[in-house]
């Protein structure tokens, strides 16, 4: 399990502004040996365009690692 906090910035007229803030938790599990993994990442995003209103997101990922080919 890992935790992630991010601040994305943008440069406008020589001034830096925060364009979004993100907070998420990443859970990674080996499904089979050391070559098939599953990741689940729920998070919150606060975007400037949305007046920093919190939005939820959920990312799922299935990863296959091939080596020695």
Long-range contacts (C-beta under 8 A, 24 or more apart in sequence): 1-25, 1-26, 1-27, 1-28, 2-26, 2-28, 4-43, 17-48, 18-48, 19-47, 19-48, 19-49, 20-45, 20-46, 20-47, 20-48, 21-45, 21-46, 21-52, 22-46, 34-65, 35-64, 35-65, 35-66, 35-67, 36-62, 36-63, 36-64, 36-65, 37-62, 37-63, 37-65, 38-62, 38-63, 39-63
